[in-house]
Protein backbone atom coordinates (compact mmCIF):
# COMPACT_ATOMS: atom_id res chain seq x y z
CA UNK A 1 0.00 0.00 0.00
CA UNK A 2 1.40 3.39 -0.88
CA UNK A 3 2.18 5.64 2.09
CA UNK A 4 0.09 8.76 2.05
CA UNK A 5 1.32 12.16 3.14
CA UNK A 6 -1.05 11.93 6.14
CA UNK A 7 0.57 8.73 7.29
CA UNK A 8 3.95 10.27 6.89
CA UNK A 9 2.98 13.25 9.01
CA UNK A 10 1.50 11.00 11.70
CA UNK A 11 4.70 9.00 11.87
CA UNK A 12 6.71 12.12 12.32
CA UNK A 13 4.35 13.51 14.94
CA UNK A 14 4.86 10.39 17.00
CA UNK A 15 8.58 10.90 16.76
CA UNK A 16 8.01 14.32 18.26
CA UNK A 17 10.90 15.92 16.46
CA UNK A 18 10.99 19.38 15.00
CA UNK A 19 12.08 17.75 11.76
CA UNK A 20 8.38 17.59 10.96
CA UNK A 21 8.04 21.30 11.49
CA UNK A 22 10.92 21.87 9.15
CA UNK A 23 9.33 19.52 6.65
CA UNK A 24 5.95 21.23 6.93
CA UNK A 25 7.35 24.70 6.63
CA UNK A 26 9.26 23.73 3.56
CA UNK A 27 6.14 22.13 2.05
CA UNK A 28 4.19 25.28 2.79
CA UNK A 29 6.48 27.50 0.83
CA UNK A 30 5.01 29.19 -2.24
CA UNK A 31 7.31 27.72 -4.76
CA UNK A 32 10.37 29.07 -3.06
CA UNK A 33 12.13 26.98 -0.41
CA UNK A 34 12.93 29.27 2.46
CA UNK A 35 15.48 27.87 4.87
CA UNK A 36 14.03 26.79 8.18
CA UNK A 37 15.16 29.06 10.98
CA UNK A 38 14.91 27.56 14.44
CA UNK A 39 13.12 29.38 17.24
CA UNK A 40 12.83 27.97 20.77
CA UNK A 41 9.06 28.31 20.50
CA UNK A 42 9.25 25.45 17.98
CA UNK A 43 10.11 23.08 20.83
CA UNK A 44 6.50 23.48 21.97
CA UNK A 45 4.99 23.17 18.50
CA UNK A 46 2.99 20.07 19.40
CA UNK A 47 1.70 21.46 22.68
CA UNK A 48 4.55 20.17 24.79
CA UNK A 49 4.64 21.39 28.37
CA UNK A 50 7.38 23.63 29.68
CA UNK A 51 8.43 27.23 29.52
CA UNK A 52 10.71 29.51 27.59
CA UNK A 53 12.02 32.88 28.72
CA UNK A 54 13.79 35.29 26.42
CA UNK A 55 15.25 38.52 27.82
CA UNK A 56 15.86 39.50 24.21
CA UNK A 57 12.15 40.06 23.77
CA UNK A 58 11.48 43.23 25.75
CA UNK A 59 7.75 42.85 25.31
CA UNK A 60 7.86 39.90 27.71
CA UNK A 61 9.56 41.73 30.58
CA UNK A 62 7.92 43.80 33.31
CA UNK A 63 9.31 45.54 36.36
CA UNK A 64 6.64 44.28 38.72
CA UNK A 65 5.28 40.80 39.27
CA UNK A 66 1.80 41.93 38.27
CA UNK A 67 3.03 42.97 34.86
CA UNK A 68 1.85 46.59 34.97
CA UNK A 69 5.13 48.46 34.40
CA UNK A 70 7.13 47.37 31.39
CA UNK A 71 10.87 47.04 31.37
CA UNK A 72 12.11 49.64 28.93
CA UNK A 73 15.80 50.31 29.45
CA UNK A 74 19.06 48.83 30.60
CA UNK A 75 19.16 48.69 34.38
CA UNK A 76 15.45 48.20 35.05
CA UNK A 77 14.57 45.43 37.52
CA UNK A 78 12.58 42.50 36.21
CA UNK A 79 9.65 41.28 38.29
CA UNK A 80 7.97 39.29 35.54
CA UNK A 81 9.18 37.37 32.50
CA UNK A 82 6.35 36.13 30.33
CA UNK A 83 6.57 32.56 29.11
CA UNK A 84 7.01 32.37 25.34
CA UNK A 85 6.30 28.64 25.06
CA UNK A 86 2.56 29.13 24.87
CA UNK A 87 2.04 27.42 28.21
CA UNK A 88 1.59 30.62 30.21
CA UNK A 89 4.02 29.56 32.92
CA UNK A 90 5.38 32.99 33.71
CA UNK A 91 8.39 33.62 35.92
CA UNK A 92 7.85 36.27 38.57
CA UNK A 93 9.44 37.85 41.59
CA UNK A 94 7.23 39.70 44.05
CA UNK A 95 10.00 40.76 46.46
CA UNK A 96 11.40 44.06 45.17
CA UNK A 97 14.99 43.43 46.22
CA UNK A 98 15.09 39.97 44.65
CA UNK A 99 14.37 41.03 41.09
CA UNK A 100 17.07 40.40 38.49
CA UNK A 101 18.15 43.36 36.38
CA UNK A 102 17.66 43.73 32.66
CA UNK A 103 20.87 44.53 30.82
CA UNK A 104 21.69 44.91 27.15
CA UNK A 105 24.46 43.85 24.77
CA UNK A 106 23.50 41.10 25.04
CA UNK A 107 19.98 41.31 26.39
CA UNK A 108 20.05 39.38 29.63
CA UNK A 109 18.75 39.06 33.17
CA UNK A 110 21.65 39.85 35.49
CA UNK A 111 21.73 38.11 38.85
CA UNK A 112 23.43 39.53 41.94
CA UNK A 113 23.89 35.96 43.25
CA UNK A 114 22.68 37.12 46.63
CA UNK A 115 18.92 36.90 46.40
CA UNK A 116 17.93 37.58 42.80
CA UNK A 117 15.69 34.93 41.28
CA UNK A 118 12.52 34.57 39.29
CA UNK A 119 10.04 32.09 40.68
CA UNK A 120 8.42 29.65 38.28
CA UNK A 121 5.33 27.84 39.47
CA UNK A 122 5.75 24.49 37.76
CA UNK A 123 2.32 23.01 37.03
CA UNK A 124 0.88 19.74 38.28
CA UNK A 125 2.86 16.78 37.08
CA UNK A 126 6.12 18.67 37.06
CA UNK A 127 8.59 18.67 34.22
CA UNK A 128 10.81 15.73 33.40
CA UNK A 129 12.91 16.60 30.41
CA UNK A 130 15.53 19.10 29.40
CA UNK A 131 16.66 22.52 30.54
CA UNK A 132 18.67 24.57 28.08
CA UNK A 133 20.37 27.30 30.07
CA UNK A 134 22.24 30.03 28.25
CA UNK A 135 24.29 32.43 30.36
CA UNK A 136 27.02 34.99 30.04
CA UNK A 137 29.55 32.38 31.14
CA UNK A 138 28.44 29.33 29.22
CA UNK A 139 25.54 27.47 27.64
CA UNK A 140 24.50 23.89 28.28
CA UNK A 141 21.58 21.47 28.19
CA UNK A 142 20.76 19.44 31.26
CA UNK A 143 18.47 16.54 31.96
CA UNK A 144 16.09 17.71 34.67
CA UNK A 145 13.28 16.54 36.88
CA UNK A 146 11.44 19.47 38.40
CA UNK A 147 8.48 18.73 40.66
CA UNK A 148 5.31 20.78 40.63
CA UNK A 149 5.51 23.92 42.74
CA UNK A 150 7.82 26.87 43.03
CA UNK A 151 11.16 26.66 41.24
CA UNK A 152 13.77 29.39 41.63
CA UNK A 153 15.52 30.50 38.46
CA UNK A 154 18.57 32.22 39.94
CA UNK A 155 19.63 32.45 43.54
CA UNK A 156 22.90 32.51 45.39
CA UNK A 157 24.35 29.59 43.38
CA UNK A 158 24.09 29.69 39.60
CA UNK A 159 26.26 28.67 36.61
CA UNK A 160 26.67 32.20 35.35
CA UNK A 161 25.98 35.80 36.31
CA UNK A 162 23.23 36.48 33.79
CA UNK A 163 20.56 34.57 31.87
CA UNK A 164 20.49 35.14 28.12
CA UNK A 165 17.80 32.55 27.55
CA UNK A 166 16.34 29.46 29.13
CA UNK A 167 14.05 26.66 28.01
CA UNK A 168 12.40 24.05 30.19
CA UNK A 169 10.79 21.29 28.18
CA UNK A 170 8.74 18.45 29.64
CA UNK A 171 9.97 15.50 27.61
CA UNK A 172 13.60 15.25 26.72
CA UNK A 173 14.94 17.21 23.79
CA UNK A 174 16.80 15.36 21.08
CA UNK A 175 20.48 16.07 20.55
CA UNK A 176 19.57 18.12 17.51
CA UNK A 177 17.01 20.14 19.39
CA UNK A 178 19.48 20.87 22.17
CA UNK A 179 22.06 21.97 19.63
CA UNK A 180 19.52 24.18 17.87
CA UNK A 181 18.43 25.83 21.10
CA UNK A 182 21.99 26.36 22.29
CA UNK A 183 22.99 27.84 18.94
CA UNK A 184 19.98 30.12 18.99
CA UNK A 185 20.90 31.52 22.38
CA UNK A 186 24.55 31.86 21.44
CA UNK A 187 23.37 33.81 18.42
CA UNK A 188 21.62 36.11 20.86
CA UNK A 189 24.77 36.76 22.83
CA UNK A 190 25.12 33.86 25.24
CA UNK A 191 28.61 32.49 25.71
CA UNK A 192 28.78 29.09 24.03
CA UNK A 193 31.31 27.28 26.14
CA UNK A 194 32.32 27.25 29.77
CA UNK A 195 35.85 26.77 28.48
CA UNK A 196 37.24 30.05 29.79
CA UNK A 197 35.76 29.80 33.26
CA UNK A 198 38.40 29.38 35.95
CA UNK A 199 36.23 29.29 39.06
CA UNK A 200 33.32 26.89 39.03
CA UNK A 201 32.83 27.15 42.79
CA UNK A 202 29.20 26.46 43.73
CA UNK A 203 28.06 26.73 40.09
CA UNK A 204 25.57 23.85 40.18
CA UNK A 205 25.31 23.62 43.96
CA UNK A 206 21.93 22.49 45.25
CA UNK A 207 20.68 21.74 41.73
CA UNK A 208 18.86 18.62 42.79
CA UNK A 209 16.68 18.93 39.68
CA UNK A 210 19.60 18.00 37.41
CA UNK A 211 19.40 14.34 36.44
CA UNK A 212 21.92 14.41 33.61
CA UNK A 213 24.98 16.62 33.46
CA UNK A 214 26.39 17.52 30.05
CA UNK A 215 29.96 17.07 28.86
CA UNK A 216 30.88 20.74 29.07
CA UNK A 217 34.32 22.26 28.63
CA UNK A 218 35.84 22.79 32.06
CA UNK A 219 39.43 22.69 30.88
CA UNK A 220 40.37 26.07 32.37
CA UNK A 221 38.79 25.37 35.72
CA UNK A 222 41.02 25.42 38.76
CA UNK A 223 38.45 25.81 41.50
CA UNK A 224 35.67 23.22 41.60
CA UNK A 225 34.83 23.74 45.26
CA UNK A 226 31.24 22.79 45.99
CA UNK A 227 30.49 22.82 42.25
CA UNK A 228 28.01 19.92 42.32
CA UNK A 229 27.26 19.83 46.05
CA UNK A 230 23.86 18.27 46.71
CA UNK A 231 23.21 17.44 43.04
CA UNK A 232 21.37 14.57 44.57
CA UNK A 233 19.59 13.35 41.41
CA UNK A 234 22.70 12.74 39.31
CA UNK A 235 23.20 9.03 38.74
CA UNK A 236 26.26 9.38 36.51
CA UNK A 237 28.81 12.03 35.73
CA UNK A 238 30.55 12.79 32.47
CA UNK A 239 34.28 12.62 31.83
CA UNK A 240 34.84 16.37 32.01
CA UNK A 241 38.29 17.92 31.73
CA UNK A 242 39.47 18.74 35.24
CA UNK A 243 43.15 18.64 34.41
CA UNK A 244 43.70 22.17 35.70
CA UNK A 245 41.72 21.64 38.85
CA UNK A 246 43.45 22.17 42.16
CA UNK A 247 40.54 22.61 44.52
CA UNK A 248 37.96 19.83 44.65
CA UNK A 249 36.80 20.74 48.15
CA UNK A 250 33.27 19.33 48.57
CA UNK A 251 32.89 19.18 44.77
CA UNK A 252 30.51 16.18 44.69
CA UNK A 253 29.38 16.38 48.33
CA UNK A 254 26.10 14.53 48.80
CA UNK A 255 25.67 13.53 45.18
CA UNK A 256 23.92 10.69 46.82
CA UNK A 257 22.50 9.04 43.68
CA UNK A 258 25.79 8.70 41.80
CA UNK A 259 26.40 5.01 41.22
CA UNK A 260 29.63 5.44 39.28
CA UNK A 261 32.27 8.07 38.79
CA UNK A 262 34.49 8.59 35.78
CA UNK A 263 38.27 8.53 35.65
CA UNK A 264 38.63 12.30 35.58
CA UNK A 265 42.02 13.97 35.63
CA UNK A 266 42.67 15.12 39.17
CA UNK A 267 46.43 15.12 38.86
CA UNK A 268 46.71 18.77 39.91
CA UNK A 269 44.29 18.46 42.77
CA UNK A 270 45.57 19.27 46.22
CA UNK A 271 42.36 19.72 48.17
CA UNK A 272 39.99 16.77 48.24
CA UNK A 273 38.34 17.73 51.53
CA UNK A 274 34.89 16.09 51.58
CA UNK A 275 35.07 15.76 47.78
CA UNK A 276 32.81 12.67 47.57
CA UNK A 277 31.30 12.93 51.07
CA UNK A 278 27.99 11.06 51.28
CA UNK A 279 28.09 9.76 47.71
CA UNK A 280 26.28 6.91 49.28
CA UNK A 281 25.31 5.09 46.07
CA UNK A 282 28.81 4.79 44.61
CA UNK A 283 29.58 1.11 44.34
CA UNK A 284 33.05 1.58 42.91
CA UNK A 285 35.61 4.32 42.61
CA UNK A 286 38.11 4.82 39.83
CA UNK A 287 41.88 4.90 40.16
CA UNK A 288 42.09 8.67 39.84
CA UNK A 289 45.37 10.52 40.15
CA UNK A 290 45.51 11.98 43.62
CA UNK A 291 49.28 12.23 43.73
CA UNK A 292 49.21 15.96 44.50
CA UNK A 293 46.56 15.66 47.15
CA UNK A 294 47.34 16.79 50.66
CA UNK A 295 43.94 17.07 52.31
CA UNK A 296 41.76 13.97 52.13
CA UNK A 297 39.74 14.70 55.26
CA UNK A 298 36.23 13.26 54.99
CA UNK A 299 36.79 12.69 51.27
CA UNK A 300 34.83 9.44 51.03
CA UNK A 301 32.94 9.53 54.35
CA UNK A 302 29.52 7.88 54.12
CA UNK A 303 30.30 6.30 50.73
CA UNK A 304 28.46 3.43 52.22
CA UNK A 305 28.02 1.36 49.04
CA UNK A 306 31.72 1.11 48.18
CA UNK A 307 32.79 -2.48 48.55
CA UNK A 308 36.39 -1.91 47.50
CA UNK A 309 38.74 0.99 47.08
CA UNK A 310 41.47 1.48 44.51
CA UNK A 311 45.18 1.83 45.21
CA UNK A 312 45.22 5.59 44.72
CA UNK A 313 48.36 7.66 45.24
CA UNK A 314 48.05 9.37 48.59
CA UNK A 315 51.76 9.84 49.10
CA UNK A 316 51.41 13.58 49.75
CA UNK A 317 48.37 13.28 51.95
CA UNK A 318 48.73 14.72 55.42
CA UNK A 319 45.15 14.83 56.65
CA UNK A 320 43.15 11.61 56.47
CA UNK A 321 40.72 12.52 59.25
CA UNK A 322 37.41 10.71 58.66
CA UNK A 323 38.52 9.99 55.06
CA UNK A 324 36.79 6.59 54.81
CA UNK A 325 34.66 6.77 57.96
CA UNK A 326 31.29 5.06 57.64
CA UNK A 327 32.24 3.26 54.43
CA UNK A 328 30.27 0.43 55.86
CA UNK A 329 30.46 -1.91 52.84
CA UNK A 330 34.24 -1.91 52.45
CA UNK A 331 35.43 -5.43 53.06
CA UNK A 332 39.10 -4.76 52.34
CA UNK A 333 41.40 -1.82 51.98
CA UNK A 334 44.46 -1.43 49.78
CA UNK A 335 48.03 -0.74 50.88
CA UNK A 336 47.95 2.97 50.08
CA UNK A 337 50.89 5.27 50.75
CA UNK A 338 50.16 7.16 53.92
CA UNK A 339 53.77 8.00 54.70
CA UNK A 340 53.06 11.75 54.90
CA UNK A 341 49.90 11.36 56.93
CA UNK A 342 49.79 13.04 60.31
CA UNK A 343 46.09 13.06 61.14
CA UNK A 344 44.31 9.70 61.02
CA UNK A 345 41.55 10.68 63.44
CA UNK A 346 38.51 8.44 62.72
CA UNK A 347 39.92 7.69 59.25
CA UNK A 348 38.27 4.23 59.08
CA UNK A 349 35.80 4.57 61.96
CA UNK A 350 32.57 2.64 61.47
CA UNK A 351 33.92 0.63 58.53
CA UNK A 352 31.92 -2.21 59.89
CA UNK A 353 32.65 -4.73 57.11
CA UNK A 354 36.45 -4.55 57.19
CA UNK A 355 37.85 -7.85 58.39
CA UNK A 356 41.55 -7.10 57.96
CA UNK A 357 43.78 -4.12 57.41
CA UNK A 358 47.02 -3.66 55.50
CA UNK A 359 50.39 -2.64 56.93
CA UNK A 360 50.17 1.04 56.00
CA UNK A 361 52.94 3.52 56.75
CA UNK A 362 52.02 5.32 59.92
CA UNK A 363 55.45 6.81 60.55
CA UNK A 364 54.34 10.45 60.36
CA UNK A 365 51.11 9.94 62.25
CA UNK A 366 50.44 11.78 65.47
CA UNK A 367 46.68 11.37 65.89
CA UNK A 368 45.12 7.91 65.76
CA UNK A 369 42.19 8.65 68.05
CA UNK A 370 39.10 6.68 67.04
CA UNK A 371 40.86 5.60 63.83
CA UNK A 372 39.37 2.10 63.68
CA UNK A 373 36.54 2.82 66.14
CA UNK A 374 33.55 0.53 65.70
CA UNK A 375 35.16 -1.56 62.94
CA UNK A 376 33.12 -4.36 64.35
CA UNK A 377 34.33 -7.03 61.91
CA UNK A 378 38.03 -6.15 62.10
CA UNK A 379 39.69 -9.28 63.40
CA UNK A 380 43.12 -9.16 61.79
CA UNK A 381 45.55 -6.30 62.13
CA UNK A 382 49.20 -6.44 61.08
CA UNK A 383 52.10 -6.51 63.49
CA UNK A 384 54.68 -3.72 63.51
CA UNK A 385 52.06 -1.21 62.35
CA UNK A 386 53.11 1.51 64.74
CA UNK A 387 56.82 0.89 65.17
CA UNK A 388 57.73 4.36 63.91
CA UNK A 389 54.77 6.53 64.87
CA UNK A 390 55.45 10.06 66.11
CA UNK A 391 52.55 10.47 68.51
CA UNK A 392 50.76 8.38 71.09
CA UNK A 393 47.11 9.38 70.85
CA UNK A 394 45.30 6.08 70.33
CA UNK A 395 42.26 6.98 72.41
CA UNK A 396 39.37 4.72 71.35
CA UNK A 397 41.43 3.71 68.32
CA UNK A 398 40.32 0.08 68.59
CA UNK A 399 37.14 0.45 70.63
CA UNK A 400 34.40 -1.98 69.57
CA UNK A 401 36.52 -4.03 67.19
CA UNK A 402 36.89 -7.82 66.86
CA UNK A 403 40.68 -8.14 67.02
CA UNK A 404 42.07 -11.59 67.53
CA UNK A 405 44.71 -12.09 70.20
CA UNK A 406 47.62 -12.10 67.77
CA UNK A 407 46.52 -8.74 66.42
CA UNK A 408 46.04 -6.97 69.76
CA UNK A 409 49.32 -8.39 70.99
CA UNK A 410 51.04 -7.14 67.86
CA UNK A 411 49.58 -3.66 68.22
CA UNK A 412 50.72 -3.36 71.83
CA UNK A 413 54.21 -4.65 71.07
CA UNK A 414 54.46 -2.23 68.17
CA UNK A 415 53.59 0.70 70.45
CA UNK A 416 56.34 -0.43 72.81
CA UNK A 417 58.73 -0.50 69.87
CA UNK A 418 57.79 3.08 68.97
CA UNK A 419 59.44 4.16 72.21
CA UNK A 420 56.95 6.96 72.81
CA UNK A 421 57.31 8.16 76.38
CA UNK A 422 56.05 11.72 76.17
CA UNK A 423 53.01 13.64 75.03
CA UNK A 424 49.58 12.09 74.76
CA UNK A 425 49.88 8.40 75.62
CA UNK A 426 46.46 6.81 75.48
CA UNK A 427 45.37 3.47 74.06
CA UNK A 428 41.91 1.89 74.09
CA UNK A 429 40.61 -1.44 72.83
CA UNK A 430 37.28 -3.18 73.40
CA UNK A 431 35.68 -6.14 71.67
CA UNK A 432 37.45 -9.16 70.29
CA UNK A 433 40.18 -10.88 72.26
CA UNK A 434 42.02 -9.81 75.36
CA UNK A 435 45.81 -9.45 75.12
CA UNK A 436 47.74 -12.58 75.93
CA UNK A 437 49.44 -13.13 79.26
CA UNK A 438 52.71 -13.93 77.56
CA UNK A 439 52.98 -11.08 75.07
CA UNK A 440 50.21 -8.52 75.37
CA UNK A 441 50.19 -8.01 79.11
CA UNK A 442 53.98 -7.44 79.41
CA UNK A 443 53.70 -4.89 76.60
CA UNK A 444 50.97 -3.10 78.55
CA UNK A 445 53.19 -3.08 81.61
CA UNK A 446 55.97 -1.45 79.62
CA UNK A 447 53.64 1.16 78.13
CA UNK A 448 52.26 2.04 81.55
CA UNK A 449 55.78 2.40 82.87
CA UNK A 450 56.27 4.99 80.12
CA UNK A 451 53.24 6.97 81.19
CA UNK A 452 50.62 5.44 78.93
CA UNK A 453 47.02 4.99 79.96
CA UNK A 454 46.02 1.65 78.50
CA UNK A 455 42.54 0.16 78.46
CA UNK A 456 41.98 -3.24 76.83
CA UNK A 457 39.42 -6.01 76.46
CA UNK A 458 39.47 -8.26 79.52
CA UNK A 459 40.34 -5.39 81.81
CA UNK A 460 44.04 -6.02 82.38
CA UNK B 1 16.30 57.12 28.25
CA UNK B 2 18.01 55.68 31.29
CA UNK B 3 16.75 53.63 34.18
CA UNK B 4 15.48 55.22 37.36
CA UNK B 5 17.41 52.59 39.28
CA UNK B 6 20.81 54.25 39.30
CA UNK B 7 22.19 52.76 42.49
CA UNK B 8 22.78 49.38 44.07
CA UNK B 9 22.09 48.89 47.75
CA UNK B 10 23.48 45.88 49.56
CA UNK B 11 22.08 45.55 53.04
CA UNK B 12 23.19 43.29 55.88
CA UNK B 13 20.75 42.80 58.72
CA UNK B 14 22.05 41.15 61.88
CA UNK B 15 20.07 38.03 62.67
CA UNK B 16 18.44 39.65 65.71
CA UNK B 17 17.04 42.50 63.65
CA UNK B 18 15.68 40.58 60.65
CA UNK B 19 12.02 41.03 61.58
CA UNK B 20 12.42 44.79 61.99
CA UNK B 21 14.55 45.05 58.83
CA UNK B 22 11.79 43.34 56.86
CA UNK B 23 9.30 45.96 58.05
CA UNK B 24 11.71 48.67 56.93
CA UNK B 25 12.00 46.95 53.55
CA UNK B 26 8.22 46.93 53.37
CA UNK B 27 8.11 50.66 54.05
CA UNK B 28 10.80 51.54 51.51
CA UNK B 29 10.00 48.88 48.92
CA UNK B 30 7.49 48.58 46.15
CA UNK B 31 5.59 45.39 46.98
CA UNK B 32 3.51 43.83 49.72
CA UNK B 33 5.90 40.88 49.60
CA UNK B 34 8.85 42.99 50.70
CA UNK B 35 8.43 41.82 54.27
CA UNK B 36 10.25 38.71 53.03
CA UNK B 37 13.28 40.63 51.82
CA UNK B 38 15.55 39.32 54.54
CA UNK B 39 15.43 35.56 54.79
CA UNK B 40 17.76 33.08 56.45
CA UNK B 41 20.90 34.48 58.05
CA UNK B 42 23.31 32.82 55.63
CA UNK B 43 26.31 35.09 56.09
CA UNK B 44 28.70 35.56 58.96
CA UNK B 45 31.35 38.04 59.98
CA UNK B 46 34.83 37.24 61.23
CA UNK B 47 33.50 36.81 64.74
CA UNK B 48 30.83 34.35 63.63
CA UNK B 49 27.89 36.74 64.00
CA UNK B 50 25.12 35.91 61.55
CA UNK B 51 23.44 38.20 59.03
CA UNK B 52 20.78 38.11 56.36
CA UNK B 53 21.89 39.95 53.25
CA UNK B 54 19.87 41.46 50.44
CA UNK B 55 21.04 43.39 47.42
CA UNK B 56 18.99 45.38 44.97
CA UNK B 57 19.08 48.16 42.45
CA UNK B 58 17.56 51.29 43.96
CA UNK B 59 16.27 54.67 42.96
CA UNK B 60 18.17 57.72 44.23
CA UNK B 61 15.19 58.54 46.40
CA UNK B 62 16.05 55.44 48.45
CA UNK B 63 18.60 57.29 50.55
CA UNK B 64 16.14 60.12 51.22
CA UNK B 65 13.38 57.71 52.16
CA UNK B 66 15.70 55.84 54.43
CA UNK B 67 16.40 59.02 56.38
CA UNK B 68 12.96 60.55 56.79
CA UNK B 69 9.98 59.69 59.01
CA UNK B 70 8.39 56.52 57.71
CA UNK B 71 4.85 56.15 56.50
CA UNK B 72 2.93 53.02 55.68
CA UNK B 73 2.92 52.70 51.90
CA UNK B 74 -0.18 51.96 49.87
CA UNK B 75 0.97 48.39 49.29
CA UNK B 76 1.21 47.69 53.02
CA UNK B 77 -1.13 49.98 54.98
CA UNK B 78 -1.14 47.67 58.02
CA UNK B 79 2.62 47.37 58.34
CA UNK B 80 4.43 47.64 61.67
CA UNK B 81 5.79 51.19 61.59
CA UNK B 82 7.35 50.89 65.04
CA UNK B 83 9.43 47.94 63.93
CA UNK B 84 10.43 49.70 60.73
CA UNK B 85 11.43 52.80 62.66
CA UNK B 86 13.56 50.71 65.03
CA UNK B 87 15.34 49.25 62.04
CA UNK B 88 15.71 52.66 60.43
CA UNK B 89 17.55 53.90 63.52
CA UNK B 90 20.13 51.14 63.03
CA UNK B 91 20.84 51.89 59.37
CA UNK B 92 24.40 52.90 58.65
CA UNK B 93 25.07 53.78 55.01
CA UNK B 94 28.56 53.22 53.62
CA UNK B 95 29.93 52.88 57.13
CA UNK B 96 32.26 49.98 56.56
CA UNK B 97 32.12 46.45 57.89
CA UNK B 98 28.96 44.92 59.26
CA UNK B 99 28.53 44.65 63.00
CA UNK B 100 25.72 43.11 65.06
CA UNK B 101 24.46 46.49 66.29
CA UNK B 102 23.88 48.18 62.92
CA UNK B 103 22.08 47.45 59.67
CA UNK B 104 24.94 48.03 57.30
CA UNK B 105 24.17 49.40 53.84
CA UNK B 106 26.50 49.91 50.94
CA UNK B 107 24.84 52.30 48.51
CA UNK B 108 26.81 53.04 45.35
CA UNK B 109 26.54 53.04 41.57
CA UNK B 110 24.27 50.33 40.16
CA UNK B 111 27.05 48.75 38.17
CA UNK B 112 29.00 47.69 41.24
CA UNK B 113 28.95 44.07 42.32
CA UNK B 114 26.94 42.84 45.27
CA UNK B 115 29.63 40.23 45.87
CA UNK B 116 32.21 43.00 46.28
CA UNK B 117 29.90 44.74 48.74
CA UNK B 118 29.55 41.61 50.83
CA UNK B 119 33.30 41.22 50.92
CA UNK B 120 33.71 44.89 51.86
CA UNK B 121 31.31 44.34 54.73
CA UNK B 122 33.54 41.55 55.98
CA UNK B 123 30.91 38.88 55.40
CA UNK B 124 31.10 35.43 53.89
CA UNK B 125 29.01 32.29 53.60
CA UNK B 126 30.08 29.79 56.24
CA UNK B 127 31.21 26.57 54.56
CA UNK B 128 32.47 24.30 57.25
CA UNK B 129 29.31 23.13 58.86
CA UNK B 130 28.28 19.61 58.01
CA UNK B 131 24.67 20.18 57.32
CA UNK B 132 24.44 23.51 55.46
CA UNK B 133 23.57 22.75 51.85
Interface residues (C-beta under 8 A of the other chain):
Chain A: X64 X65 X72 X73 X74 X75 X76 X77 X79 X94 X95 X96 X97 X98 X99 X101 X112 X113 X114 X115 X116 X156 X205 X206 X226 X229 X230 X250
Chain B: X1 X2 X3 X4 X5 X6 X8 X10 X11 X25 X29 X30 X31 X32 X33 X34 X36 X37 X39 X42 X53 X54 X55 X56 X57 X110 X113 X114 X115 X118 X125 X127 X133
